[in-house]
Amino acid sequence: MAVANLSDMYVALKAQSGLGSEATGTGASGIEVAASQGIAAQVATIESAMIQRSRMRKRPRHGTKSITAGYETELQVGNLDTVLEGGLGGTWVAAQAFDETDWGALTITGTGVTLTFAGGTIVTDGIRAGMMGRLTNMSEAGNNSKWFPILVAAEGVLTIPSGILEDNAEDAAWDIEIAKSIYTATPYTDRYFTVEEYLGTAVDRSKVATDMRINSLNFSSQPGSPIGLGFGMGGRALELKATGSSPHFTDPAFVDAASLVLVDGEVYVNGASVGGKVTGLTWGLAAPLTNLESIGSLTPVDVILGQFAFTGQATVWLEDGTYFDDFDAETRISLMLHCAEQGGVTEDFVSFYLGNLSYGGWSTPVGGEGGALQTIPLYGGEDERGTGYAPSTVVVSTTAA
């Protein structure tokens, strides 16, 4: 008897046109995963409260069915675009290009930190804190083709971290590319997905869950490890497709790219590089998910998402009291992770801007040997400080098409 092999299985998902509309055919995104929970079905029981003379309860009947799914994978350029769109509830904005005819002459000052334009409508054109840009056609050759995070966006001015660009006398001709990006929109866009777990050629069947919603995104950055991403889903229907009808999706597209690690990128806190101080960083978004049940049906009417809450934790070397002071003063902080392919600022990347955060504590164990580490909880939420800032906690940018 042939037994299915885990290496012969795959996961694919595709956005539905709406609730109750199963997605089929081409256009699905394949997800390479580590050992994961996968799709699981739970059935609520309908139990009688009648007392039997035999002292045995009556056998319960099946009630409302609910479906969950959980996957662990590694971050690559372009491999999780569909998942991020579904989790953040926004829509990817394609890469944009501007030049001197849009924003006027450009001067860089403050040791490469302040980009001042003679005019233009930067914020009106949709540029926000957390997006990534790169210049070309600059007179200072070292300022060309380097990706940089935008920490502050205002009409006529962009502020970026130090150490990437050089000061540059006024250039009347220049070009800038703003990378493809996504952030949570107002209002949030609800998306439903069909998810397939193809069980392999030995079985030639698929588990297919429909009306699935992404309710959690969890990221982990650890020394010497690829950046991990886990995402959770919940829905209402699961079907095991008949033998010979698999796979459900036709030729799902898998991304063939290297897993990203922060050793090739950078970590910025409030615009200052802290990559050498961070020994671990985890963060994520999660929303409670419930089924809306109805009388007369064993299928829930809908799957309801609650509000997303942001939590995280950083582990850093203890050098001074900066983090404690920021916690004590309830300082708003921004965290930028630039996750690049090997080669750094000129290579393909995925970046995360976590704006409007605060430190939720500060603790350091006492005693032992080696360097002293401190654990810092992180909390975040929607940014309400104005149009020049990121409109939500998380902004994602990437060079993926």
C-alpha positions as CSV (number, residue, x, y, z in Angstrom):
1,M,0.0,0.0,0.0
2,A,1.4,3.4,-1.0
3,V,1.5,5.9,1.9
4,A,1.3,9.6,1.2
5,N,4.6,11.5,1.9
6,L,4.5,14.9,3.5
7,S,7.1,16.2,0.9
8,D,4.6,15.3,-1.9
9,M,1.9,17.6,-0.4
10,Y,1.4,21.3,-1.1
11,V,-0.6,24.2,0.1
12,A,-2.2,26.8,-2.3
13,L,-4.8,29.5,-1.8
14,K,-6.7,31.9,-4.0
15,A,-9.0,34.9,-3.2
16,Q,-12.7,34.4,-3.8
17,S,-15.0,36.8,-5.5
18,G,-17.0,36.9,-2.4
19,L,-18.6,34.9,0.5
20,G,-19.9,31.6,-0.7
21,S,-18.0,31.7,-4.0
22,E,-15.4,28.9,-4.1
23,A,-12.3,29.8,-6.1
24,T,-11.1,27.3,-8.7
25,G,-8.8,27.0,-11.7
26,T,-5.7,29.0,-12.3
27,G,-4.2,31.9,-10.5
28,A,-3.7,30.3,-7.1
29,S,-0.6,31.1,-5.0
30,G,1.4,28.2,-3.8
31,I,2.9,28.4,-0.3
32,E,6.0,26.4,0.7
33,V,5.6,25.6,4.4
34,A,7.4,24.1,7.3
35,A,5.7,21.4,9.4
36,S,2.4,23.1,10.2
37,Q,-1.0,22.4,11.7
38,G,-2.7,22.7,8.3
39,I,-6.5,22.5,7.9
40,A,-8.5,21.2,10.8
41,A,-12.2,20.8,11.2
42,Q,-14.1,21.1,14.5
43,V,-17.8,20.2,14.9
44,A,-19.8,21.5,17.8
45,T,-21.9,18.9,19.5
46,I,-25.7,19.0,20.1
47,E,-26.3,17.3,23.4
48,S,-29.5,16.3,25.1
49,A,-29.9,17.2,28.7
50,M,-32.4,14.4,29.3
51,I,-31.6,12.1,32.2
52,Q,-31.6,8.4,31.1
53,R,-32.5,5.5,33.4
54,S,-29.3,3.8,32.2
55,R,-27.3,6.8,33.5
56,M,-25.8,7.1,30.0
57,R,-26.1,10.3,28.1
58,K,-27.7,10.2,24.6
59,R,-25.2,10.2,21.8
60,P,-24.7,13.8,20.7
61,R,-25.4,14.9,17.1
62,H,-23.1,16.9,14.9
63,G,-23.7,20.7,15.2
64,T,-22.2,23.7,13.5
65,K,-18.9,23.0,11.7
66,S,-16.0,25.4,11.8
67,I,-12.7,25.2,10.0
68,T,-9.3,26.5,11.0
69,A,-5.9,26.4,9.4
70,G,-2.4,27.3,10.5
71,Y,0.8,27.5,8.5
72,E,4.5,28.2,9.2
73,T,6.8,29.4,6.4
74,E,9.8,31.6,5.7
75,L,9.8,35.1,4.3
76,Q,10.9,35.4,0.6
77,V,10.5,38.2,-1.9
78,G,7.1,37.8,-3.5
79,N,6.0,34.5,-1.8
80,L,3.4,36.0,0.7
81,D,1.9,38.9,-1.2
82,T,-1.5,37.3,-1.2
83,V,-1.3,36.4,2.5
84,L,-0.3,40.0,3.5
85,E,-3.0,41.5,1.4
86,G,-5.6,39.3,3.0
87,G,-4.3,39.8,6.6
88,L,-3.8,43.6,6.4
89,G,-7.1,44.2,4.5
90,G,-5.5,46.6,2.1
91,T,-4.5,46.5,-1.6
92,W,-1.0,46.5,-3.0
93,V,-0.1,49.8,-4.6
94,A,2.2,49.3,-7.6
95,A,5.7,50.9,-7.7
96,Q,5.5,54.6,-8.5
97,A,8.0,56.8,-10.3
98,F,8.5,60.6,-9.9
99,D,11.1,63.1,-11.1
100,E,12.0,66.8,-11.0
101,T,8.9,67.7,-13.1
102,D,6.7,66.4,-10.1
103,W,8.5,67.7,-7.0
104,G,11.1,70.2,-8.3
105,A,14.9,70.3,-7.7
106,L,16.3,68.0,-4.9
107,T,18.9,68.8,-2.2
108,I,20.1,66.3,0.4
109,T,21.4,67.6,3.7
110,G,21.9,66.6,7.4
111,T,24.5,63.9,6.5
112,G,22.1,62.2,4.1
113,V,19.0,62.4,6.3
114,T,16.9,65.2,4.8
115,L,15.7,65.2,1.2
116,T,14.3,68.7,0.4
117,F,12.4,69.3,-2.8
118,A,11.7,72.7,-4.4
119,G,8.0,72.0,-4.6
120,G,5.6,69.1,-5.3
121,T,2.8,67.2,-3.5
122,I,4.5,64.3,-1.8
123,V,1.7,63.4,0.6
124,T,-1.0,64.2,-1.9
125,D,0.7,61.8,-4.3
126,G,0.3,59.0,-1.6
127,I,3.7,58.8,-0.1
128,R,3.7,57.8,3.5
129,A,6.1,57.0,6.3
130,G,7.2,53.4,6.1
131,M,7.5,53.2,2.3
132,M,10.8,52.6,0.6
133,G,12.4,54.7,-2.2
134,R,15.6,54.8,-4.3
135,L,17.1,57.6,-6.4
136,T,18.8,57.5,-9.7
137,N,20.4,60.2,-12.0
138,M,21.9,62.0,-8.9
139,S,25.2,63.9,-9.3
140,E,26.6,62.1,-6.2
141,A,27.2,58.6,-7.5
142,G,26.9,57.1,-4.0
143,N,23.2,58.2,-3.8
144,N,22.1,56.2,-6.8
145,S,20.2,52.8,-6.7
146,K,20.2,52.5,-2.9
147,W,16.9,51.6,-1.2
148,F,16.1,53.7,1.9
149,P,13.2,53.8,4.3
150,I,11.0,56.9,4.5
151,L,10.6,57.8,8.2
152,V,8.7,61.0,7.7
153,A,6.8,62.2,4.6
154,A,5.7,65.8,4.3
155,E,5.0,68.1,1.4
156,G,8.4,69.0,0.0
157,V,10.5,66.9,2.5
158,L,11.4,63.3,3.1
159,T,13.3,62.2,6.2
160,I,15.3,58.9,6.1
161,P,17.8,57.2,8.4
162,S,21.5,58.2,8.3
163,G,24.2,56.1,6.9
164,I,22.6,55.3,3.5
165,L,22.8,58.5,1.4
166,E,25.3,61.3,1.2
167,D,24.7,65.1,1.3
168,N,24.0,66.3,-2.3
169,A,24.1,69.8,-3.7
170,E,20.9,70.8,-5.6
171,D,20.1,68.5,-8.5
172,A,17.7,69.9,-11.1
173,A,17.3,66.5,-12.7
174,W,16.7,63.3,-10.8
175,D,14.4,60.2,-10.6
176,I,12.9,58.4,-7.6
177,E,11.1,55.0,-7.4
178,I,8.7,54.3,-4.6
179,A,8.5,50.5,-4.1
180,K,5.3,48.5,-4.2
181,S,3.6,48.8,-0.8
182,I,0.5,47.9,1.2
183,Y,-1.1,49.0,4.4
184,T,-4.4,48.7,6.1
185,A,-7.1,50.7,4.3
186,T,-10.0,52.6,5.8
187,P,-12.4,50.9,5.5
188,Y,-10.8,47.5,5.9
189,T,-11.4,45.3,2.8
190,D,-12.9,41.9,3.7
191,R,-11.4,39.0,1.8
192,Y,-12.3,35.3,1.6
193,F,-10.0,32.6,0.4
194,T,-10.3,29.0,-0.9
195,V,-7.4,27.0,0.5
196,E,-6.2,23.7,-0.9
197,E,-4.0,21.1,0.7
198,Y,-3.2,18.6,-2.1
199,L,-2.5,15.3,-0.3
200,G,0.0,14.0,-2.9
201,T,0.1,11.8,-5.9
202,A,-0.2,8.6,-3.8
203,V,-3.6,9.8,-2.7
204,D,-4.6,12.2,-5.5
205,R,-7.1,14.0,-3.4
206,S,-7.4,17.5,-1.9
207,K,-8.7,19.0,1.3
208,V,-10.3,22.2,0.2
209,A,-11.6,24.8,2.7
210,T,-13.7,27.7,1.5
211,D,-14.8,31.1,2.9
212,M,-11.5,31.2,4.9
213,R,-10.3,34.5,6.4
214,I,-6.8,35.4,7.6
215,N,-7.0,36.3,11.3
216,S,-3.4,36.3,12.4
217,L,0.1,37.2,11.1
218,N,3.1,36.3,13.2
219,F,6.8,37.2,12.4
220,S,10.0,36.0,14.1
221,S,13.5,37.2,13.5
222,Q,16.3,35.3,15.3
223,P,20.1,35.3,14.8
224,G,21.2,32.8,12.2
225,S,17.7,32.0,11.1
226,P,15.5,33.0,8.2
227,I,12.6,35.3,9.0
228,G,9.7,33.1,10.0
229,L,6.1,33.9,9.3
230,G,3.0,32.1,10.6
231,F,-0.5,32.8,9.6
232,G,-3.8,31.6,10.8
233,M,-7.2,31.2,9.0
234,G,-10.7,30.4,9.9
235,G,-13.7,29.5,7.7
236,R,-16.9,27.5,7.5
237,A,-16.7,24.7,4.9
238,L,-14.3,21.8,4.2
239,E,-14.5,19.2,1.5
240,L,-12.4,16.2,0.6
241,K,-12.4,16.1,-3.1
242,A,-13.0,12.8,-4.8
243,T,-10.2,10.6,-6.1
244,G,-9.0,11.7,-9.5
245,S,-10.4,15.2,-9.2
246,S,-7.2,16.6,-7.7
247,P,-5.5,19.0,-7.6
248,H,-8.2,21.5,-7.0
249,F,-6.2,24.4,-8.4
250,T,-4.5,24.2,-11.8
251,D,-0.8,24.9,-11.6
252,P,-0.5,27.1,-8.6
253,A,2.4,29.5,-8.8
254,F,5.2,28.9,-6.3
255,V,8.0,31.5,-5.7
256,D,11.5,30.3,-6.2
257,A,13.6,32.7,-4.0
258,A,16.0,32.7,-1.1
259,S,14.6,33.0,2.4
260,L,15.4,36.4,3.8
261,V,17.4,37.0,7.0
262,L,18.1,40.3,8.7
263,V,21.9,39.9,8.5
264,D,21.5,41.1,5.0
265,G,19.1,43.9,5.9
266,E,18.8,46.3,8.8
267,V,16.8,47.2,11.9
268,Y,16.0,50.8,12.7
269,V,14.4,52.2,15.8
270,N,13.3,55.9,15.4
271,G,15.6,56.1,12.4
272,A,18.7,54.9,14.1
273,S,20.3,51.6,13.2
274,V,20.2,49.1,16.1
275,G,21.0,45.9,14.2
276,G,24.0,45.1,16.4
277,K,22.0,45.4,19.6
278,V,19.0,43.2,18.7
279,T,19.2,39.5,19.5
280,G,15.6,38.5,18.8
281,L,12.4,40.1,17.6
282,T,8.9,38.8,17.3
283,W,5.7,40.6,16.5
284,G,2.3,40.0,15.1
285,L,-1.3,40.9,14.4
286,A,-4.2,38.9,15.7
287,A,-8.0,39.2,15.5
288,P,-10.5,37.0,17.3
289,L,-12.5,34.9,14.9
290,T,-16.0,33.6,15.5
291,N,-18.7,31.9,13.5
292,L,-22.2,33.4,13.2
293,E,-24.5,30.5,13.8
294,S,-28.1,30.2,12.7
295,I,-31.1,28.1,13.4
296,G,-31.9,25.5,10.8
297,S,-28.4,25.2,9.3
298,L,-25.2,23.4,10.3
299,T,-23.3,25.9,8.2
300,P,-22.5,29.3,9.9
301,V,-23.8,32.3,8.1
302,D,-20.4,34.0,8.1
303,V,-17.1,34.1,9.8
304,I,-16.6,37.3,11.8
305,L,-13.3,39.0,12.5
306,G,-12.7,41.2,15.5
307,Q,-10.3,44.1,15.7
308,F,-6.6,43.4,15.0
309,A,-4.3,43.9,18.0
310,F,-0.6,44.4,17.6
311,T,1.8,42.8,20.1
312,G,5.5,42.0,20.0
313,Q,8.7,41.5,21.9
314,A,12.3,42.5,21.4
315,T,15.4,41.2,23.1
316,V,18.4,43.6,23.1
317,W,21.8,44.1,24.7
318,L,21.7,46.2,27.8
319,E,23.9,49.2,27.2
320,D,22.2,52.2,28.8
321,G,18.8,53.4,30.1
322,T,17.4,54.6,26.8
323,Y,14.7,52.0,26.5
324,F,13.7,52.4,30.1
325,D,13.5,56.2,29.7
326,D,11.4,55.8,26.5
327,F,9.0,53.4,28.3
328,D,8.8,55.7,31.4
329,A,8.0,58.7,29.2
330,E,5.5,56.7,27.0
331,T,7.5,57.7,24.0
332,R,6.0,56.8,20.6
333,I,8.5,54.8,18.6
334,S,8.8,53.5,15.1
335,L,10.5,50.2,14.1
336,M,11.7,49.5,10.6
337,L,12.9,46.1,9.4
338,H,14.7,46.0,6.0
339,C,14.9,42.4,5.0
340,A,17.1,42.1,1.9
341,E,18.5,39.4,-0.2
342,Q,22.2,39.0,0.2
343,G,23.8,42.2,-0.9
344,G,22.0,44.8,1.2
345,V,20.6,48.1,0.1
346,T,20.8,47.6,-3.6
347,E,19.1,44.1,-3.7
348,D,15.5,42.9,-3.7
349,F,13.8,43.2,-0.3
350,V,10.7,43.0,1.9
351,S,10.4,45.8,4.5
352,F,8.1,46.3,7.5
353,Y,7.4,49.6,9.1
354,L,5.8,49.3,12.5
355,G,4.7,52.8,13.4
356,N,3.2,54.4,16.5
357,L,4.5,51.7,18.9
358,S,5.2,52.0,22.6
359,Y,7.4,49.9,24.9
360,G,5.2,47.8,27.2
361,G,7.9,47.1,29.8
362,W,11.5,46.6,30.5
363,S,13.2,43.8,32.4
364,T,16.7,42.4,32.8
365,P,17.5,39.2,34.7
366,V,20.3,39.5,37.4
367,G,23.2,37.2,37.8
368,G,25.0,34.7,35.5
369,E,27.7,35.2,32.9
370,G,27.9,36.8,29.5
371,G,26.3,40.0,28.2
372,A,23.2,41.4,29.9
373,L,20.0,41.1,27.8
374,Q,16.8,42.9,28.3
375,T,13.3,41.9,27.2
376,I,11.0,44.7,25.9
377,P,7.3,44.1,25.1
378,L,6.0,46.1,22.2
379,Y,2.4,47.4,21.7
380,G,1.0,49.2,18.7
381,G,-2.2,50.5,17.1
382,E,-3.6,52.7,14.4
383,D,-1.7,56.0,13.8
384,E,-3.9,59.1,14.0
385,R,-1.3,61.8,13.9
386,G,-2.0,63.1,10.4
387,T,-1.8,62.4,6.7
388,G,2.0,62.6,6.6
389,Y,2.3,59.5,8.7
390,A,1.6,55.8,8.1
391,P,-2.2,55.4,8.3
392,S,-1.9,52.1,10.3
393,T,0.5,50.2,12.4
394,V,2.1,48.2,9.6
395,V,3.3,49.2,6.2
396,V,4.9,46.6,4.0
397,S,7.1,47.4,0.9
398,T,8.7,45.1,-1.5
399,T,10.5,44.9,-4.9
400,A,8.3,42.0,-6.0
401,A,6.3,42.7,-9.1
